């Protein structure tokens, strides 16, 4: 190699490394301005060679020269994050201090421990009404109610998918069947490599509880414990039991990579995050960056728990809200009492005079009954992260309180909104802010998603009452709606939110630029009821469920076996004369030697006593029962219970799966189905309209059936909630698109043509005048010469 080539290569290498060598001098001169305060604190208590787990971002994203800078500082790169453009590196504290001086470093933070913010609630938020309300198009077409199962994507109806980032999901639960409901279930290791398993929640139970609230199908409880969006799909991503920033960031990155526009095979639309961190909000943190990327690039709705530190801040004097939830692109969720009567005492609050720190909206978060993972430590505790766990000896469910439990309610509502309005996008509305930074309103990354705007506008503000935790000083927010530092805009009403989303989608059929504000003017008109009639004297109802005899402990002993079934409710209309019942069941548990014998019992009037019980039925369900209805037995809600014997003679209590490193706990359980046929004593002159009572999610719907042999005429009517889009006229919202009345379009064109003609004449005259002046000046010059 000649001297010139060698010299050229040397200069090239020197130029490549010179930015690194020139920027890094000594650790004593570290740049604290690019450091998260938690990193500064970590460095302050560390010795030079103590290992630090670092997340670093560079201006405009990482490049080759940044990789060289990291290596030159003495750090080892472990992983590259694409969504947040952060680099995870490890090495001595001294090297972190050196790297902080590199001119392209934008932000640095330390990996640290995060926290997991810990049947009736679906009725409280009005989800149960929504599940039973068909949709009528302006053309009179009827479609099924909204439940998260049928979002229109590229001309096809597919389920909405919600990703639950938490401790994992036990997809062996009947309400969360693997590959049917939980379509992907991942657990990561320290190298950010994800493995799939049916049960990824093997020692906590927190994530399984959240997943059930989002979209559990309620099968193990006869529908009583259905999630908010029971038709939606779920993806579980386990961050492990001790959540740290790296694991959570890796999970959000996975969502980012698998939800890109045009490359979203699972139809991921919502990310539910019941975890967080104490401390202040820093917009440059890597988690904030990927939240923004998910929202603004991928159009994913990101939901975060507000936190459980409300007891430290009842007066609004300090910030206790989870900083990740304060990112404008995310929703911050407060916890409301299960019946909607007040704000949970533990729910984190913001500063009273800084609405940027307030939660956005609230949902039920107190004593929420949801799916229980088997053999985990939450099931054996009465408190978890200072949040009460109410264990009621139920094989498949438990009650936990926390903003963690409120958050999946909102994630489920977001799934319903996606089915109602597949065209949802990021809005032009900025998140609430009353600070003095004028740049906030010019920043496109302070805008909120239309799903958030819809939920805020459809929320019910909980007013001040003694002992209900509502601050006395709420203020006006969007559209003048009151909000405060404890509950935000209040508790979301699902029926109103879905109506607003349906209206928005209908308006966009004719005007793609229609906004949520346009829909706000009309959405109340589509919430309606109708009476459906049929010439029959017979109604039917069916429901299914499971009974179990299950070991819920994390030990092989069977000293806490419980036989558990769930009550179910059936409205018996006026004029009912007989109720014919049939019970069918079969043993389907993994136990090898199982004995099953079940029967029904009924409480007619809700006083807690057994008013009727049927004989034991065989496994084929051949035995049926007829109940004669008389007196006050009709026009009542009957409570049905399953009773009997369910036992396994198998000597095997526990199955070790060494290949997966987990333990499966066998239980004896049986699925069953109850059919009820009601015959009414109507006549040709009867005019009966049935109005179903508002009840919880475990009240069966009634359906018309063919008339009985004794039918002599007459009809039955049933009231039903509906969303009637026929009352909306999309053209009504387009005044901006139309010309002013009485000003013809042809006159506009004529005026424009005349104006152009005048302009051309003026320009030509000006050119002639300029040319004449130039000619005269030229002639003068020549004459002078």
C-alpha positions in Angstrom: 0.0 0.0 0.0 1.5 3.4 -1.0 2.1 6.2 1.4 -0.8 8.4 0.0 -3.4 5.7 0.5 -2.2 4.9 4.0 -2.2 8.6 4.9 -5.7 8.9 3.5 -7.0 6.0 5.5 -5.4 7.3 8.7 -7.0 10.7 8.2 -10.4 9.1 7.5 -10.3 7.0 10.7 -9.2 10.1 12.6 -12.1 12.1 11.3 -14.5 9.3 12.2 -13.4 9.1 15.8 -12.6 12.8 16.4 -16.1 13.7 17.5 -15.9 11.1 20.2 -12.4 11.9 21.3 -13.1 15.6 21.2 -16.2 15.5 23.2 -15.3 13.1 26.0 -12.7 14.3 28.4 -13.0 13.5 32.1 -15.9 12.3 34.3 -15.6 15.3 36.6 -17.0 17.4 33.7 -20.2 15.3 33.2 -23.2 17.1 31.6 -26.1 16.7 34.1 -28.3 18.7 31.7 -29.0 15.6 29.6 -29.7 13.3 32.6 -32.9 12.2 34.1 -32.9 13.2 37.9 -33.0 9.5 38.8 -29.8 8.9 36.9 -28.1 11.9 38.6 -29.1 10.5 41.9 -27.9 7.0 41.0 -24.5 8.4 39.9 -24.2 10.5 43.1 -24.4 7.3 45.2 -22.3 5.1 43.0 -18.5 4.5 42.9 -16.6 5.0 39.7 -16.8 1.3 38.7 -20.3 0.4 40.0 -22.3 -0.9 37.1 -25.1 1.2 35.7 -27.9 0.1 33.4 -28.3 3.1 31.0 -30.9 4.1 28.4 -29.5 6.8 26.1 -31.1 8.8 23.2 -29.3 10.8 20.6 -30.3 13.8 18.6 -32.4 12.6 15.6 -32.0 8.9 16.5 -28.9 6.8 17.0 -26.3 6.6 14.2 -23.0 4.7 13.7 -21.0 7.5 15.2 -23.1 7.2 18.4 -22.4 3.5 18.6 -18.6 4.4 18.5 -19.1 7.0 21.1 -20.8 4.5 23.5 -17.9 2.1 23.0 -15.3 4.8 23.3 -16.8 5.8 26.7 -16.4 2.2 27.9 -20.0 1.0 27.8 -21.3 -2.2 26.3 -24.4 -2.0 24.1 -27.1 -4.5 25.0 -30.1 -3.6 22.8 -31.4 -1.0 20.3 -35.0 0.2 20.7 -36.6 1.3 17.4 -39.8 3.0 18.6 -38.1 5.3 21.1 -34.7 5.3 19.3 -33.0 4.6 22.7 -30.0 2.4 23.2 -29.6 0.2 26.3 -26.0 -0.1 27.5 -24.3 -1.2 30.6 -21.0 -0.3 32.2 -19.3 1.6 35.0 -20.7 4.9 36.4 -17.5 6.6 35.3 -18.2 5.7 31.6 -21.8 7.0 31.9 -20.4 10.3 33.1 -18.0 10.4 30.2 -20.7 9.7 27.6 -22.8 12.5 29.0 -20.3 15.0 27.4 -20.7 13.6 23.9 -22.3 16.4 21.8 -25.0 14.2 20.2 -26.5 12.9 23.5 -30.1 14.0 23.8 -31.3 12.3 27.0 -30.0 9.7 29.5 -31.9 7.7 32.1 -31.3 4.8 34.5 -33.1 1.5 34.4 -35.1 1.3 37.6 -37.9 -0.6 39.3 -41.5 0.3 38.5 -44.7 -0.5 40.3 -47.9 -2.4 39.3 -50.7 0.0 40.2 -53.4 -2.5 41.5 -69.7 -7.7 37.6 -71.2 -4.8 38.8 -68.7 -2.3 37.4 -69.7 -3.0 33.7 -73.3 -2.0 34.6 -72.0 1.1 36.4 -70.4 2.4 33.3 -73.4 1.4 31.1 -71.5 -1.3 29.1 -74.3 -3.9 29.6 -76.8 -1.6 27.8 -74.4 -1.2 24.9 -73.9 -4.9 24.5 -77.7 -5.3 24.0 -78.3 -2.4 21.7 -78.5 -3.2 17.9 -77.5 -0.5 15.4 -79.9 0.7 12.7 -78.4 2.4 9.7 -80.1 5.3 7.9 -81.2 2.8 5.2 -82.9 0.6 7.9 -80.2 -2.2 8.0 -79.7 -3.7 11.4 -76.3 -4.8 12.7 -75.3 -6.6 15.9 -74.5 -4.7 19.1 -71.0 -3.4 19.8 -68.8 -5.8 21.9 -65.4 -5.4 20.3 -65.7 -8.4 18.0 -66.4 -6.8 14.6 -64.3 -3.8 13.6 -64.4 -3.1 9.9 -60.8 -3.3 8.5 -60.2 -3.4 4.7 -63.7 -4.5 4.1 -63.7 -7.4 6.6 -65.1 -7.6 10.2 -62.3 -8.6 12.6 -62.0 -8.4 16.4 -60.2 -5.4 18.0 -57.0 -6.5 19.8 -55.9 -5.0 23.1 -52.4 -5.6 24.3 -52.1 -6.0 28.1 -48.6 -5.1 29.3 -48.3 -6.6 32.8 -47.2 -9.6 34.7 -48.6 -12.0 32.1 -51.9 -13.8 31.4 -53.1 -17.2 32.6 -54.7 -18.3 29.3 -55.8 -21.6 30.9 -58.6 -19.6 32.5 -62.0 -20.5 31.0 -62.7 -16.8 30.4 -59.3 -16.3 28.6 -58.9 -19.3 26.3 -55.5 -19.6 24.7 -55.5 -19.0 20.9 -59.2 -18.1 20.9 -59.3 -15.1 23.3 -55.6 -14.6 24.1 -54.2 -14.9 20.6 -50.6 -14.3 21.6 -49.1 -14.7 25.0 -45.5 -13.7 25.5 -42.9 -13.5 28.2 -39.5 -11.9 27.8 -36.1 -12.7 29.1 -33.2 -10.3 29.9 -32.1 -10.4 26.2 -35.5 -9.1 25.0 -36.3 -12.5 23.4 -40.0 -13.4 23.7 -41.2 -16.9 24.2 -44.9 -18.0 24.0 -46.8 -20.0 26.5 -50.4 -20.6 27.5 -49.6 -19.3 31.1 -47.2 -16.4 31.4 -48.5 -15.2 34.8 -47.1 -17.9 37.0 -46.3 -16.1 40.2 -48.3 -12.8 40.3 -51.8 -12.8 39.0 -52.0 -9.1 38.4 -52.0 -9.3 34.6 -54.6 -12.0 34.4 -57.0 -9.9 36.5 -56.5 -6.9 34.2 -56.9 -9.0 31.1 -60.3 -10.3 32.3 -61.5 -6.8 32.9 -60.6 -5.8 29.4 -62.2 -8.7 27.4 -62.9 -11.8 29.5 -65.8 -13.8 28.0 -67.3 -14.5 31.5 -67.9 -18.2 30.8 -66.8 -19.4 34.2 -69.3 -17.1 35.8 -72.4 -17.5 33.6 -71.6 -14.1 32.1 -71.5 -12.3 35.5 -67.7 -11.4 35.2 -67.6 -10.5 31.5 -65.0 -7.9 30.6 -65.9 -4.5 29.1 -65.3 -5.7 25.5 -66.1 -9.4 25.7 -65.8 -9.8 21.9 -62.3 -8.3 21.6 -59.0 -10.3 21.4 -56.1 -10.0 23.8 -52.4 -10.2 23.6 -50.5 -10.6 26.8 -46.9 -9.4 27.2 -45.3 -10.3 30.5 -42.7 -7.9 31.9 -42.1 -10.2 34.8 -43.1 -9.8 38.4 -40.5 -7.1 39.2 -41.2 -4.6 36.4 -38.3 -2.4 35.4 -38.1 0.2 32.7 -36.3 -2.0 30.3 -38.9 -4.7 30.4 -41.8 -2.3 30.0 -40.0 -0.4 27.3 -39.3 -3.7 25.4 -43.0 -4.6 25.6 -44.1 -1.2 24.2 -41.5 -1.5 21.5 -42.9 -4.9 20.6 -46.4 -3.3 20.2 -44.8 -0.5 18.1 -43.2 -3.0 15.7 -46.4 -5.1 15.3 -49.0 -2.3 14.9 -47.5 -0.2 12.1 -50.0 1.1 9.5 -50.3 -1.5 6.7 -48.4 -4.1 8.9 -50.8 -4.7 11.8 -51.5 -8.5 11.5 -53.3 -8.7 14.9 -55.3 -5.5 14.5 -53.7 -4.0 17.6 -55.6 -0.8 18.5 -55.1 -0.4 22.3 -52.3 -0.8 24.8 -53.3 -1.2 28.5 -50.7 -0.4 31.1 -51.4 -0.9 34.8 -47.9 0.0 35.9 -45.9 3.1 36.4 -43.4 5.0 38.5 -43.4 7.7 41.2 -41.8 11.0 40.5 -41.9 13.8 37.9 -42.9 13.9 34.3 -40.0 14.1 31.8 -41.0 14.3 28.2 -37.6 13.0 27.0 -37.8 9.7 28.8 -37.7 6.7 26.4 -41.1 5.4 27.6 -42.6 8.8 26.7 -41.0 8.6 23.3 -42.5 5.3 22.4 -45.9 6.3 23.7 -45.8 9.2 21.3 -44.6 6.9 18.5 -47.5 4.4 19.2 -50.1 7.2 19.1 -48.9 9.6 16.4 -47.3 7.1 14.0 -49.3 3.9 14.6 -52.7 5.3 15.7 -52.8 3.1 18.9 -54.7 4.3 22.0 -52.4 4.1 25.0 -53.9 3.8 28.5 -52.0 4.2 31.8 -53.0 3.9 35.5 -52.8 7.2 37.4 -51.3 5.4 40.4 -52.3 4.6 44.0 -50.8 7.4 46.0 -53.9 9.5 46.6 -53.6 9.2 50.4 -50.5 11.4 50.1 -52.4 14.2 48.3 -56.0 14.7 49.1 -55.7 18.5 49.0 -54.0 18.8 45.6 -50.8 20.2 47.1 -48.4 17.8 45.3 -48.3 15.6 42.2 -48.8 11.9 42.9 -50.1 10.9 39.4 -48.0 8.3 37.5 -45.7 10.4 35.2 -46.2 8.0 32.2 -49.9 8.6 32.4 -49.3 12.4 32.0 -47.9 12.1 28.5 -50.4 14.0 26.4 -50.6 11.1 24.0 -51.7 8.7 26.7 -54.8 8.5 28.9 -54.4 8.8 32.7 -57.0 6.8 34.6 -58.3 7.5 38.1 -60.2 4.9 40.2 -63.9 5.4 41.0 -66.0 3.5 43.6 -67.5 0.4 42.0 -71.0 1.9 42.1 -69.8 5.2 40.7 -70.6 7.1 44.0 -67.3 8.7 44.6 -63.5 8.7 44.0 -61.4 6.0 45.6 -59.3 7.3 48.5 -56.1 5.7 47.1 -56.5 7.1 43.5 -53.5 9.4 42.7 -54.2 13.1 42.3 -52.5 16.1 40.6 -51.8 19.6 41.8 -55.0 21.6 42.2 -53.8 24.6 40.1 -52.0 22.6 37.3 -54.4 20.6 35.2 -51.6 19.1 33.2 -50.9 16.9 36.3 -54.6 15.7 36.6 -56.0 12.3 35.6 -57.9 12.4 32.3 -60.9 10.3 33.2 -62.0 7.6 35.7 -63.5 4.1 35.8 -64.5 1.7 38.6 -61.4 0.5 40.5 -62.6 -0.6 44.0 -63.2 -4.3 44.7 -63.3 -5.2 41.1 -64.1 -8.9 40.5 -62.1 -10.3 37.6 -60.2 -13.4 36.5 -57.8 -15.0 38.9 -54.6 -16.7 37.8 -54.1 -20.1 39.5 -51.4 -20.7 42.1 -50.0 -17.1 42.3 -49.1 -15.0 45.3 -51.9 -12.5 44.9 -54.4 -15.2 45.6 -52.7 -16.0 48.9 -52.6 -12.4 50.1 -55.0 -9.9 51.6 -53.0 -6.8 50.5 -50.8 -6.3 47.5 -48.7 -3.1 47.1 -50.9 -1.6 49.9 -54.1 -2.4 47.8 -56.8 -4.6 49.3 -57.4 -8.0 47.9 -60.8 -9.4 48.7 -60.6 -13.2 48.4 -64.0 -14.8 48.5 -63.1 -18.4 48.1 -63.8 -18.3 44.4 -62.0 -20.7 42.1 -61.8 -18.4 39.1 -62.2 -14.8 40.3 -61.0 -12.4 43.0 -61.6 -8.8 43.9 -58.7 -6.3 43.8 -58.8 -2.5 44.2 -56.5 0.0 42.4 -56.2 2.3 39.4 -54.7 -0.9 37.8 -58.3 -2.2 37.9 -59.8 1.0 36.5 -57.3 1.2 33.6 -58.5 -2.1 31.8 -62.1 -0.7 32.0 -60.9 2.2 29.8 -58.9 -0.1 27.5 -62.0 -2.1 27.0 -64.1 1.0 26.2 -61.5 2.1 23.7 -61.9 -1.3 21.9 -65.6 -0.7 21.7 -65.0 2.7 20.2 -62.7 1.2 17.5 -65.5 -1.1 16.4 -68.0 1.8 16.4 -65.6 4.2 14.5 -62.8 2.5 12.6 -61.8 5.9 11.2 -60.7 7.3 14.5 -57.4 9.1 14.5 -55.4 11.7 16.4 -57.5 14.8 16.9 -56.5 18.5 16.5 -57.3 19.0 20.2 -54.5 19.5 22.6 -54.4 18.0 26.1 -55.5 20.2 29.0 -52.8 22.7 30.0 -52.9 26.0 31.8 -49.2 26.8 32.0 -47.5 29.7 30.4 -45.5 27.8 27.7 -47.0 29.2 24.5 -45.1 26.5 22.5 -47.4 23.9 24.0 -50.2 24.8 21.7 -48.0 24.7 18.6 -46.6 21.3 19.4 -48.3 18.6 17.4 -47.2 16.0 20.0 -49.5 17.5 22.7 -52.6 16.5 20.8 -54.9 13.8 22.1 -56.5 10.8 20.3 -60.1 11.0 19.2 -60.8 8.1 21.5 -59.7 10.2 24.5 -61.7 13.2 23.3 -64.8 11.0 22.9 -64.5 9.5 26.4 -63.9 12.9 28.0 -67.0 14.4 26.3 -69.1 11.3 27.3 -68.0 11.3 31.0 -70.2 11.9 34.0 -68.6 14.3 36.5 -69.1 13.0 40.0 -70.3 16.0 42.0 -69.3 17.0 45.5 -71.0 15.1 48.3 -70.0 14.3 51.9 -67.2 11.8 52.1 -67.0 11.0 48.4 -63.5 12.4 47.8 -64.5 15.0 45.2 -62.5 18.2 45.4 -64.6 21.3 46.0 -62.9 23.3 43.3 -63.5 21.8 39.9 -62.9 24.0 36.9 -64.1 24.2 33.3 -62.2 22.0 30.7 -62.9 21.1 27.1 -66.3 22.4 25.9 -66.7 24.0 29.3 -67.1 20.6 30.9 -66.1 20.6 34.6 -63.1 18.5 35.7 -60.8 18.4 38.7 -57.4 17.1 40.0 -58.8 13.8 41.4 -61.2 12.4 38.7 -60.4 14.4 35.6 -63.6 14.6 33.6 -65.3 11.9 35.6 -66.5 8.4 34.9 -67.1 7.4 31.3 -70.6 6.5 30.2 -70.1 3.7 27.6 -73.5 4.1 25.9 -72.8 7.8 25.3 -69.3 7.2 24.2 -70.3 4.5 21.7 -73.1 6.7 20.4 -70.7 9.6 19.9 -68.3 7.3 18.0 -71.1 5.8 15.8 -72.3 9.3 15.0 -68.7 10.4 14.0 -68.4 7.4 11.7 -71.8 8.0 10.1 -70.9 11.7 9.4 -67.6 10.6 7.8 -69.5 8.6 5.2 -70.1 11.8 3.3 -67.5 14.1 4.8 -64.1 12.7 5.7 -63.2 15.9 7.5 -66.0 15.6 10.1 -64.8 15.9 13.7 -65.8 14.8 17.1 -67.2 18.3 17.7 -69.5 17.8 14.7 -70.7 14.5 16.1 -71.2 16.0 19.5 -74.2 18.1 18.2 -76.1 15.0 17.0 -75.1 11.9 19.0 -77.8 12.1 21.7 -80.4 11.7 18.9 -79.3 8.2 18.0 -79.7 6.8 21.6 -83.2 5.4 21.6 -85.5 2.5 22.4 -87.8 0.5 20.2 -90.6 -2.0 20.8 -90.3 -5.3 18.9 -93.4 -7.4 18.6 -94.2 -11.0 17.7 -97.4 -13.1 17.5 -96.5 -15.7 20.0 -97.0 -16.6 23.6 -93.5 -18.0 24.2 -90.2 -16.6 25.2 -86.9 -18.3 25.7 -83.5 -17.7 27.4 -80.3 -19.7 27.6 -77.1 -19.3 29.5 -74.0 -21.3 30.1 -71.4 -21.5 32.8 -69.0 -23.7 34.7 -68.8 -25.2 38.1 -65.5 -26.2 39.6 -63.8 -27.9 42.5 -60.4 -26.3 42.4 -57.2 -26.1 44.4 -56.4 -22.3 44.5 -53.3 -22.6 46.6 -49.7 -22.4 45.2 -48.9 -25.7 47.0 -49.9 -29.2 46.0 -52.1 -29.7 49.1 -55.9 -29.7 48.5 -56.9 -28.1 51.9 -58.6 -25.2 50.2 -60.8 -27.0 47.7 -64.0 -25.1 47.0 -67.1 -26.1 45.0 -68.1 -22.9 43.3 -70.9 -21.9 40.9 -72.2 -18.5 40.1 -75.8 -17.3 40.4 -77.6 -16.2 37.2 -80.6 -14.0 36.9 -83.7 -14.4 34.7 -86.6 -11.9 34.5 -90.0 -13.7 34.5 -92.5 -11.3 32.7 -96.1 -10.6 33.8 -98.7 -13.1 32.7 -96.2 -16.0 32.7 -98.0 -19.3 33.5 -95.2 -21.9 33.2 -91.4 -22.1 33.0 -89.9 -25.2 31.5 -86.3 -25.8 32.5 -83.6 -28.0 31.1 -80.0 -28.4 32.5 -77.3 -30.0 30.4 -73.7 -30.6 31.5 -70.7 -32.8 30.9 -67.4 -33.4 32.7 -64.6 -31.9 30.7 -61.9 -31.4 33.4 -58.4 -32.8 33.1 -58.9 -35.1 36.1 -59.1 -38.8 35.0 -61.7 -40.1 37.5 -64.4 -37.5 37.9 -67.9 -37.8 39.4 -70.4 -35.1 38.4 -74.1 -34.7 39.5 -75.8 -31.3 39.3 -79.2 -29.7 39.9 -80.8 -26.3 39.9 -82.2 -24.2 42.8 -84.1 -21.0 42.5 -84.8 -18.0 44.7 -88.0 -16.3 43.3 -88.0 -13.1 45.3 -84.4 -12.3 46.2 -84.7 -13.0 49.9 -81.8 -15.5 50.0 -83.9 -18.6 50.5 -84.4 -21.6 48.2 -87.9 -21.5 46.8 -87.5 -24.4 44.4 -85.0 -27.1 43.6 -85.1 -29.6 40.9 -84.2 -33.3 40.9 -80.7 -34.3 40.0 -80.3 -34.6 36.3 -78.3 -37.1 34.4 -75.3 -36.1 32.3 -77.2 -36.2 29.1 -79.7 -33.6 30.4 -82.7 -35.8 29.7 -84.6 -34.8 32.8 -86.6 -31.6 32.5 -88.7 -29.6 35.0 -91.8 -27.5 34.6 -92.6 -24.8 37.2 -96.2 -23.5 37.5 -96.0 -19.7 38.0 -98.7 -18.1 40.1 -99.3 -15.0 42.2 -96.3 -12.8 42.9 -93.8 -15.2 41.2 -94.2 -13.3 37.9 -92.8 -9.9 37.1 -89.8 -10.8 39.3 -86.1 -11.5 38.7 -85.3 -15.1 39.7 -81.9 -16.1 40.9 -80.7 -19.5 39.6 -77.9 -21.5 41.3 -76.2 -24.7 40.4 -75.7 -27.3 43.2 -74.5 -30.9 43.4 -71.4 -33.1 43.5 -68.2 -32.5 41.6 -65.2 -34.5 42.6 -62.1 -36.2 41.3 -60.6 -39.4 42.5 -57.3 -38.8 40.7 -54.3 -39.2 42.9 -52.4 -36.6 40.9 -52.6 -33.1 42.5 -49.9 -31.4 40.5 -48.3 -31.8 37.1 -44.8 -30.6 36.6 -43.9 -29.3 33.2 -40.2 -29.2 33.4 -39.8 -28.0 29.8 -41.7 -24.8 30.6 -40.6 -24.4 34.2 -44.2 -24.0 35.5 -46.7 -26.1 37.4 -50.3 -26.8 36.3 -52.9 -27.3 38.9 -55.6 -29.8 37.8 -59.2 -29.2 38.9 -62.5 -31.0 38.5 -64.8 -28.8 36.5 -67.9 -29.1 34.4 -69.5 -26.9 31.8 -73.3 -26.6 31.8 -76.1 -24.9 29.9 -79.5 -23.9 31.2 -82.5 -23.4 28.9 -85.7 -21.7 30.1 -88.9 -21.5 28.1 -91.7 -19.2 29.4 -95.2 -19.5 28.3 -97.5 -16.5 28.8 -101.3 -16.6 29.2 -102.1 -14.1 26.5 -105.3 -13.8 24.4 -106.1 -12.0 21.1 -107.0 -8.9 23.1 -103.7 -8.8 25.0 -101.5 -5.8 24.6 -98.4 -6.6 26.6 -95.1 -4.8 26.3 -92.2 -6.2 28.3 -89.6 -3.7 29.7 -86.5 -5.5 31.0 -85.2 -4.3 34.3 -81.7 -2.7 34.3 -79.5 -5.3 35.9 -76.0 -6.5 36.0 -74.3 -8.4 33.2 -75.6 -11.8 34.4 -79.3 -11.1 33.5 -80.3 -13.2 30.6 -81.8 -11.6 27.4 -85.2 -12.9 26.4 -86.0 -14.0 22.8 -89.2 -14.8 21.0 -89.9 -18.5 20.3 -92.6 -20.3 18.2 -96.1 -20.3 19.9 -97.0 -23.1 22.2 -99.8 -25.6 21.3 -102.2 -23.7 23.5 -101.7 -20.3 21.7 -105.0 -18.8 20.6 -103.7 -15.4 19.4 -102.3 -12.1 20.6 -98.8 -10.6 20.5 -96.0 -9.7 22.9 -93.8 -6.6 22.6 -90.4 -6.2 24.1 -88.6 -2.9 24.6 -85.0 -2.8 23.4 -82.3 -0.1 23.5 -80.9 0.8 20.0 -78.5 3.2 18.3 -80.7 4.6 15.5 -78.5 6.4 12.9 -81.5 7.2 10.8 -82.0 10.5 12.6 -78.6 11.9 11.3 -78.3 13.9 8.1 -74.6 14.1 7.2 -75.3 17.1 4.9 -76.4 19.1 7.9 -72.8 19.4 9.2 -71.3 20.6 6.0 -72.0 24.4 5.9 -68.3 25.1 5.7 -68.2 23.1 2.5 -71.1 25.0 0.9 -71.3 28.4 -0.7 -73.3 31.1 1.1 -77.0 31.0 0.4 -78.1 33.3 -2.5 -74.6 33.7 -3.9 -74.4 31.5 -7.1 -71.2 29.6 -7.9 -71.2 30.8 -11.5 -71.0 34.4 -10.2 -67.9 33.5 -8.2 -66.3 32.1 -11.3 -67.3 35.2 -13.4 -65.8 37.6 -10.8 -62.6 35.6 -10.7 -62.3 35.7 -14.5 -62.9 39.5 -14.6 -60.3 40.0 -11.8 -57.8 38.0 -13.8 -58.6 40.0 -17.0 -58.1 43.3 -15.2 -54.8 42.1 -13.7 -53.5 41.1 -17.2 -54.4 44.5 -18.6 -52.8 46.4 -15.8 -49.6 44.3 -16.1 -49.3 44.8 -19.8 -49.7 48.6 -19.5 -47.1 48.6 -16.7 -44.7 46.6 -19.0 -45.3 49.1 -21.8 -44.6 52.0 -19.6 -41.4 50.4 -18.2 -40.3 49.6 -21.8 -40.9 53.2 -22.9 -38.9 54.6 -20.0 -36.0 52.3 -20.8 -36.1 53.2 -24.4 -36.0 56.9 -23.6 -33.1 56.5 -21.2 -31.2 54.5 -23.8 -31.7 57.1 -26.4 -30.5 59.8 -24.0 -27.3 57.9 -23.4 -26.6 57.4 -27.1 -27.2 61.1 -27.8 -24.8 62.1 -25.0 -22.1 59.8 -26.4 
